[in-house]
């Protein structure tokens, strides 16, 4: 399939990017293009793009995706297969860009702007049949999971630090997205003993509900370290399910333990509110 894909996209790219011929023809096309504005696919229509790519042929598209196989290149261009929905390994997208040296690799999350060339029918890595939109990209930029797939609906600036026996825990901010909640934490071990700080020992309590930390390996979020030596700091993001945005308040409770059993560490508790 890879060779077939490379040939298909090479042909597509040639017809898309090579000039039309004479200077007169180019000038005529340029004049025509200047008077025609390319229609852009709305965010609401992106779902339909994957159902019927040919319906949107020639239209401008802006989307996010995660590269899930090794990137292919030839002398002129780079060819990509990516998921528009990496969590569910769905929304297979075929992307080509006339840049053979662009810094992209498997696992990168990308922001793509380009034009729809139509559909590609073939097989996925598991032998199943797929129909995927083919995009000729004008630009591709690397981005992160939160920006691409879980933008914050609400950001609560907390900037609160609490200290117990020289162990300082700070919550910088909380971001509430459509499908998740992100808590940005930093811990500084100013004690003489090792500190244990496991993400699963942090909870969000809202009303009569309790939310536990959960993993999503697709995010690539930096996680705080679990075992922190004396004099060492760690920071990262603890991910939770989405909390109730209309609740306007929540409590974050983190249990931290010292290797010195003579030190009694109470749970660190932070009350947060928002409008």
Phi, psi and omega per residue, in radians:
X1 nan -0.592 -3.079
X2 -1.103 -0.758 3.135
X3 -1.119 -0.743 3.110
X4 -1.064 -0.747 3.134
X5 -1.096 -0.747 -3.132
X6 -1.097 -0.769 3.121
X7 -1.097 -0.817 -3.130
X8 -1.013 -0.850 -3.084
X9 -1.251 -0.573 3.088
X10 -1.077 -0.798 3.117
X11 -1.103 -0.790 3.137
X12 -1.030 -0.766 -3.091
X13 -1.174 -0.683 3.132
X14 -1.053 -0.841 -3.127
X15 -1.174 -0.411 -3.106
X16 -1.462 -0.546 -2.915
X17 -1.991 -0.333 3.134
X18 -1.327 2.498 -3.113
X19 -1.154 2.917 -3.006
X20 -1.477 -0.263 3.137
X21 2.394 -1.968 -3.042
X22 -1.264 2.810 3.111
X23 -1.086 -0.633 -3.119
X24 -1.124 -0.740 -3.135
X25 -1.142 -0.693 3.133
X26 -1.118 -0.724 3.132
X27 -1.134 -0.685 3.128
X28 -1.128 -0.772 3.129
X29 -1.122 -0.668 -3.132
X30 -1.118 -0.720 3.120
X31 -1.124 -0.701 3.136
X32 -1.149 -0.775 -3.109
X33 -1.105 -0.609 -3.102
X34 -1.158 -0.407 -3.133
X35 -1.654 -0.090 -3.121
X36 -2.024 2.156 3.109
X37 -1.669 2.200 -3.123
X38 -1.227 2.261 -3.141
X39 -1.251 2.397 -3.131
X40 -1.804 2.396 3.113
X41 -1.275 2.259 3.130
X42 -1.306 2.818 3.095
X43 -1.058 -0.592 -3.125
X44 -1.174 -0.462 -3.094
X45 -1.618 -0.030 -3.114
X46 -1.073 -0.642 3.105
X47 -1.054 -0.718 -3.127
X48 -1.189 -0.503 3.103
X49 -0.988 -0.700 -3.116
X50 -1.342 -0.404 3.117
X51 -1.417 -0.619 -3.079
X52 -2.566 1.343 -3.067
X53 -1.020 -0.664 -3.070
X54 -1.117 -0.406 3.120
X55 -1.111 -0.431 -3.050
X56 -1.916 0.275 -3.104
X57 -0.996 2.278 3.130
X58 1.554 -0.151 -3.117
X59 -1.544 2.658 3.098
X60 -1.364 2.491 -3.124
X61 -2.392 2.535 3.039
X62 -2.251 2.166 -3.084
X63 -2.660 2.916 3.063
X64 -2.004 2.598 3.134
X65 -2.776 2.865 3.089
X66 -2.095 2.183 -3.125
X67 -1.194 2.235 -3.040
X68 -2.078 0.003 3.033
X69 -2.388 2.850 3.108
X70 -0.975 2.432 3.135
X71 -1.255 2.453 3.102
X72 -1.894 2.598 -3.115
X73 -2.455 2.684 2.888
X74 -2.250 -2.814 -3.065
X75 -1.187 -0.359 -3.026
X76 -2.070 -0.393 -2.925
X77 -2.546 2.974 3.098
X78 -2.157 2.448 -3.053
X79 -2.184 2.334 -2.949
X80 -2.318 2.480 2.879
X81 -2.018 2.274 -3.053
X82 -2.515 2.733 3.063
X83 -1.729 2.225 3.001
X84 -1.321 -0.275 3.071
X85 -2.323 1.439 -3.044
X86 -1.175 -0.513 -3.117
X87 -1.076 -0.691 -3.122
X88 -1.796 0.177 -3.102
X89 0.845 0.918 -3.029
X90 -2.320 3.003 -3.134
X91 1.087 0.990 3.088
X92 -1.012 2.301 -3.076
X93 -2.322 2.287 3.099
X94 -1.787 2.197 -3.031
X95 -2.286 2.377 3.049
X96 -2.261 2.512 3.080
X97 -2.444 2.426 -3.123
X98 -1.380 1.240 3.108
X99 -2.839 1.816 -3.070
X100 -1.426 -0.142 -3.074
X101 -1.944 0.099 -3.125
X102 -1.050 2.406 -3.032
X103 -1.452 1.544 3.128
X104 -2.407 2.599 3.122
X105 -2.632 2.939 3.084
X106 -0.991 2.337 -3.135
X107 1.727 -0.285 3.125
X108 -1.220 2.491 2.988
X109 -1.717 2.284 -2.974
X110 -2.251 2.654 3.035
X111 -1.912 2.076 -3.006
X112 -2.033 2.326 2.975
X113 -2.179 2.234 -3.117
X114 -3.029 -2.748 -3.117
X115 -2.189 2.526 3.130
X116 -1.385 2.203 3.101
X117 -1.727 -0.125 -3.138
X118 2.228 -2.719 -3.059
X119 -1.897 2.713 3.017
X120 -2.120 2.208 3.100
X121 -1.901 2.215 -3.124
X122 -2.962 -2.667 -3.137
X123 -2.060 2.585 3.040
X124 -1.531 -3.072 -3.081
X125 -1.120 -0.302 -3.100
X126 -1.771 0.109 3.115
X127 1.539 0.028 3.119
X128 -1.462 2.646 3.136
X129 -1.364 2.488 3.130
X130 -2.385 2.664 2.913
X131 -2.149 2.047 -3.030
X132 -2.211 2.528 3.029
X133 -1.192 2.486 3.057
X134 -1.847 2.186 -3.078
X135 -2.032 2.238 2.942
X136 -1.657 1.928 -2.983
X137 -1.486 2.404 2.946
X138 -1.510 -0.566 3.113
X139 -2.636 2.552 3.038
X140 -2.383 2.197 3.114
X141 -2.209 2.508 3.052
X142 -1.276 2.563 3.088
X143 -2.551 -2.872 -3.120
X144 -2.150 2.929 -3.045
X145 -1.076 -0.788 -3.085
X146 -1.064 -0.776 3.126
X147 -1.115 -0.736 -3.029
X148 -1.363 -0.810 -2.930
X149 -2.126 -0.192 -3.123
X150 -2.531 1.005 3.139
X151 -1.104 2.526 -3.107
X152 -1.185 2.292 2.983
X153 -1.449 -0.644 -3.131
X154 -2.456 2.307 3.047
X155 -1.999 2.141 3.130
X156 -1.848 1.950 3.097
X157 -1.388 2.006 -3.079
X158 -1.738 -1.013 3.109
X159 0.858 0.851 -3.138
X160 -2.107 2.346 -3.138
X161 -2.164 2.416 3.099
X162 -2.197 2.579 -3.008
X163 -2.211 2.238 2.994
X164 -2.285 2.000 3.073
X165 0.997 0.503 -3.133
X166 1.614 -0.088 3.037
X167 -1.601 2.033 -3.059
X168 -1.927 2.185 3.089
X169 -2.031 2.232 -3.114
X170 -2.169 2.401 2.963
X171 -1.881 2.045 -3.127
X172 -1.360 -0.902 -3.109
X173 -2.812 2.889 3.057
X174 -2.215 2.272 3.095
X175 -1.987 2.215 3.104
X176 -1.851 2.077 3.139
X177 -1.945 -3.096 -3.087
X178 -1.128 -0.629 -3.056
X179 -2.167 0.106 -3.098
X180 -2.804 2.896 3.034
X181 -2.208 2.335 -3.115
X182 -2.029 2.215 3.109
X183 -1.941 2.095 -3.128
X184 -1.633 2.030 -3.028
X185 -2.159 2.733 3.013
X186 -2.501 2.298 3.110
X187 -2.143 2.298 3.062
X188 -2.032 2.118 3.134
X189 -1.607 1.659 3.096
X190 -1.650 0.254 3.140
X191 -1.631 3.139 3.116
X192 -1.665 0.111 -3.063
X193 -2.259 2.792 3.083
X194 -1.163 2.486 3.119
X195 -1.995 2.372 3.050
X196 -1.778 2.176 -3.103
X197 -2.402 1.611 -3.100
X198 -1.742 2.365 -3.104
X199 -0.995 -0.621 -3.098
X200 -1.232 -0.132 3.057
X201 -1.637 0.197 3.044
X202 -1.925 2.340 -3.129
X203 -2.201 2.689 2.894
X204 -1.960 2.214 3.119
X205 -1.987 2.209 -3.139
X206 -2.413 1.940 -3.076
X207 1.079 -2.207 3.135
X208 -1.723 0.295 3.140
X209 -1.985 2.562 3.123
X210 -2.170 2.238 -3.110
X211 -1.940 2.254 3.135
X212 -1.761 2.640 3.086
X213 -1.065 2.523 3.138
X214 -2.408 2.651 -3.118
X215 -1.596 2.568 2.900
X216 -2.553 1.757 -2.996
X217 -1.193 -0.238 3.119
X218 -1.299 -0.360 -3.008
X219 -1.250 -0.656 -3.062
X220 1.206 0.338 -3.141
X221 -1.132 2.471 3.039
X222 -1.206 2.276 -3.121
X223 -1.852 2.524 3.052
X224 -1.148 2.583 3.094
X225 -1.196 2.714 -3.065
X226 -1.601 -0.586 -3.124
X227 -2.104 2.008 -2.986
X228 -2.002 2.080 -3.136
X229 -1.274 2.809 3.104
X230 -0.974 2.384 3.114
X231 1.402 0.069 -3.070
X232 -1.864 2.536 3.062
X233 -1.998 2.652 3.055
X234 -2.483 2.608 3.113
X235 -2.587 2.814 3.141
X236 2.978 -2.875 -3.089
X237 -2.059 2.278 3.003
X238 -1.841 2.185 -3.028
X239 -1.748 2.365 3.127
X240 -2.257 2.895 2.943
X241 -1.080 2.858 3.103
X242 -1.124 2.292 3.041
X243 -1.603 3.013 -3.080
X244 -1.335 1.918 -3.125
X245 -1.099 -0.559 -3.122
X246 -1.368 -0.131 3.129
X247 -1.222 -0.409 3.033
X248 1.172 -0.097 3.116
X249 -2.796 2.780 3.107
X250 -2.836 2.902 3.115
X251 -2.145 2.305 3.081
X252 -1.903 2.177 -3.076
X253 -2.153 2.145 3.138
X254 -2.136 2.240 3.053
X255 -1.679 2.227 -3.122
X256 -2.189 2.442 -3.067
X257 -2.180 2.506 3.079
X258 -1.830 2.579 3.056
X259 -1.213 -0.284 3.057
X260 -1.540 1.811 -3.045
X261 -1.249 -0.097 3.066
X262 -1.436 -0.199 3.112
X263 -1.682 2.131 3.135
X264 -1.642 1.947 -3.138
X265 -1.750 1.991 3.056
X266 -1.350 2.693 3.072
X267 -1.018 2.369 3.031
X268 -1.344 2.199 -3.076
X269 -2.159 2.262 3.138
X270 -2.185 2.205 3.061
X271 -1.683 2.179 3.127
X272 -2.137 2.539 3.111
X273 -2.386 2.766 3.086
X274 -2.674 2.824 -3.141
X275 -1.480 nan nan
